[in-house]
Amino acid sequence: MNLLTVAQIIVLVIWIETVLFVPERVRDYNHARAREIRDELLLLRAKSEEVSAPSDDPLDGLERLATLREQGHLSDEEFESQKRKILGD
């Protein structure tokens, strides 16, 4: 065997390993990463539901409404309507 043939065989073996085994590794990595991202999103959703869970305290509800109005998410009419609901008027 001459040196060029050995180099060609080495390149061929590396290419075959890349074609046959790297896609499997990449696929496994992508699946694992997708599971990690899904778990992170589920955790974030659970945390946001805990934070946004309504409180029995009317003061908490009024503070939340005031914050939403200050941020521009509620109009004055919507704020007053929701405030009346919280206060039971």
N, C-alpha and C positions, 0 to 999 in steps of 0.2 A: 504494500500500500504506500502510495506517496502522500506527502503532507497535504496536498490540496484535497484529496479524497477524504482524508480524516477530518479536515475542516468542514467539508461539505456534509459529512455524516453528522458531525456535532451540530451544525446549523439545522439540519433536518430533524434531529432528535429534539432540539429546543423548540422548533416550530411545531412539531407534533404535540409536545407537552403543552404548549401554549394553546393550541387549537382544542385539544381534548380536555385539559384540566383547568385552565384559567377561567373559561366561561362558567364552569361549575362553581369555582371559588367565588367569582364575582356574583353569581346568582345567589349563592348562600349568603354572602355579605349583604347584598341588597335586600334579601328577605329578612335577615336579622335586623338591619337598619330600619326597615319598614315597620317591623314589630316594635322596635324601640320608639319610633316616632308615634305610632298608634298609642302605645302605653303613656307617653308623655302627654298626648292630646287628651286622653281619657282622664288623666290625673288633673290636668288644667281645667277640664270641664267640671270635674267633681269639686275642685276648689272654688270655681266661679259660682257653682250652684250653692255651695255653703255660704259664700259671701253674700249672694243675692237673695238668700232665703228670707222671706218676709219675717219681720219681728212682730211680736204681739204688742210691743211698746209703741203707742201712737207717736211719741216724740221721735223715735227712730224713723218712722215712716215720713213724718214731716221734714226731718232733716234730709232724707234721701230725695224727697220731692224738691226741696229748695235747691239742692245740689244739681238736680237735673234741669231745673229752670235756669239756674245761673250758667250752666254749660250750654244753654240754648236748645235742649232736647224737649222742653215743654214750653208751651205758650202760657201766658198769664191765665187764660181761661181754663186750659187743661190743669194747671196747677191748682186753681181754685176748686175745680170740680173734684179732683182727687183729694184735696184737703178736706172738703166736706164729707167725702166718703170715709176718710180716716177718722174724722171727728164724730161721725155718726149723725151729721146734720141732714 
